[in-house]
Amino acid sequence: MGYTTDFTGSFECTPKLTKKQTAYLKAFGHSRRMKRDPAIAAKLVGKEIKDEARIAVGLPMGPEGAYIANDDGDCGQSRDGSILEYNDPPSGQPGLWCQWTTDGEVIEWDGGEKFYAYVEWIEYLIDHFLRSWGVELSGEVSWVGEDRTDQGKIVIERNSVYTISKNPARNLKEVQIRGLALINDLENLIRSLDKVCKATKSSQHEVLPVIEALDTRLTAVSKELRKH
């Protein structure tokens, strides 16, 4: 049962991860993602929940315990009183298992079968951990699924992620998804600019950062379209 995809290649970390960051990402990938009650989990840390790696890097538990990395010797699958949904990940996480691992120098597939939502997971690691640590990823990882038409590669350039698939339909879907996300960002920025301009005490100092952010996103749209 299930669907297996194989991966080759890796993403280089610049600068290299610290020992504590490396240990945390390994623990995160080796532990089942489960929706939790953070208040109850806080009382169990150090007892039923072995979460030393997260504490060592100074991360909070995250929404619904998203950042907990329970090193219980059973891939974080032990049941405890904080678990709200054993088979549902915390909000914002794309699945029960993140199968990207690291040696501190690169991030790569851990070799396990049935790795789903692999693009969403690498984006999650960047958005929630790596960027805040000042770490950038760059490189390429190729994938081949059980269905041999399911082939392509994930390309990351300084934390900017996109995919190139041998399946034209998937490439089109990628463009559509990213295009809609970028359009939504632009609309939010335009609304913010409008509010600032209408403010009675608006000044050039207040307006310029919004204009610059809008210009940055417009540049991103142009680059994204050129990739495809």
N, C-alpha and C positions, 0 to 999 in steps of 0.2 A: 504494500500500500504506500501511497505517497509518490512524490516525484523528486528525483535526484538530479542535481546540476553539479558539474565539475568546473573548477576554476584554476587558472594558471596566471601567475604574475603577482605583483604586490604594489602597495602604495608606500612611498618613502615618507618618513616623518622628518620635518624640519622645524625646529631642532629635534634631536632625538628625545624620546620620552624619558622622564626620570624613572628610577627604579620603582617608586611608589605609584606613578601613573601607569607604568607597565603592569605592575601587579594588580592594579584595580581593573584595567581593561580585560586582563585575563580572567579575573574573578567574575566580572560582569558577563563575559561570554560563556563562562562555564556554569552559570546559575540560571535556573528557570525564571522567566519574567512572569510575575503574578501580581494581580491587583491586591493591594493591601490597605489596611487602616493604619496610617502613619502614627497615630497616637498610641495605638496598641503595640505597634512594632517598636516604638521607642523604648517601651518597658521591657521588651524581649531581647534587645541588642546586648550582646555579651553573654546571653544565656542560651535561649533556643535559636537565636539568629546570630551567626558568626559573621560580623560585617566589618572586620578590622580594616580591610583594604579601602573601603569607602571612607571610613573615618580618617585614615592616614593621609588621603589627598584633600581632606577638608570639604567634601561634598555633603550637602544636605541629603535627606532621604528621598527628596523629590516628590512630585505629585503622585499620590497613590503608591508610595514606596518605590517609585520607578528606578531610583539609583541604588537600591539595596543590592548587594552582591553576597548572598548568603553562602559562605564556604563551609557547608555542613558535611562534606564528604560524600554527598549524594547529589551533586550537581544542583544544589539549592532547591531540591524538591521536597524537603521535609515539610510536613504540614504543621502549622502553628496557629495560634489564635488571631494573628494579624491578617491572615489571608481572607480576602473577601471573595475572590474568584480564582480558583486553582487553574482553570483553563482559559482565562482571559488575562492578557497583559495590561499593565497600567495604560491609561489614556495617553496617546501619542507614540506608543511603541508599536511597531508593525507586526509583532509576533511573539511567541513564547521563547524563542531562542535566537540570540545574536551569534552567528558563527564566524565573525571576524575576530582574529586573535593577533597578538603582537609580541615581538621580541624587544621592543623599544626602538628599533631602527625602522622597521616596516610594519604595515598592517596587511594581513593576508588571510585567506580562507583557512579554517582550522582542520579541514579534511573530512569533516563530518557529513553524513548524508542528509538529504532533504532540507537543504538550506533555502528558505523562502524569504521573499522581500529583501533580497541582499542589497539592492540599491538603496532602498529606504533605510536599511540598517546603517550603511556607511554614512549616509546623510545625517542620521540621528547621532552617531558618534561625533561627527564634526560639529553639529549644532549644539550639542549638550555638553561635550567635554573638551574636544581638541581645540576649538576656537578660543574658548575661555582660558585654556592653558597656553595660548600663544603658539600652538603647533599647527603647521600647515601640511596637508597631504598632497602629493603629486605622484602620478604614475598611471599604469594601465593594468587592468585585470580582465582576462578573456574568460567567457563562460561557454559551456556546451551542455545543453540539457539532454534528457533522455530522448526527446523529440529532436532529431538532428537538424530540423529547421530552426530550432531555438538556439541560436548562436550569436555572439556579439562580444562587445567589450565595454567595460566601465572605464571612463577616462576622467581623471581628476587633475585639475590644474590649480594649485594653490587654494585648495578647498572648494573649488567650483566643480560640481559633479555633472556629468552628462553621459549618455549611453549611445553607442553605435551598434545597431542590430543588423543582422543579415536578413531579418524579416521586415520588409518595407512597412507593414501594418504597425509593427511595434515602434518603428522610428516615427511614424506619423502620430501615434498616440503620445509618444514622448514630447514631441513638439507641441501638441495640443495642451497637454497637462502643464508644461512649463510656461507656455504662452498665457494660459489662463491665470496662472499664479503671478506672473509678471504684470499682467493687466490689472489684477486685483491690487497689487502693491502700488502701482501707479495711481489708481483711483483713490486709494487711501492717502497717498501723498498730495494729490491735487486737492482733496477735501481739507487736509491739514493746512495747505497753503492758503486756501480760500478763507479759512477761519482766522488765520494770522492777519491776512490783509484787511479783513473786516473789523479786526480788533481796534478799539479806539486809541490804544496806546502802541500800535504796531510801529516798528522801526526797521531800518535796514538791517540792523544787527539781528533782529528776530527772524526776518524773512529770508535772508541769505542762506542759512543752513538748510532750510526746506527746499529752496531752489536748487542748491547743490546736490541734495539727496535725490531730487527728481531727475536731475541731469545724469546722475550715476546710474539710476535704474533704466533710463532711456538708453544709455550706452550698453547696459547689460542686455536689453531687448535686442538691440542691433547685433551684438556679438552672438547671442543665442540663435538668432535667425540665420546668420551666416554659417554657423556650424552645420546646419541641415540644408 
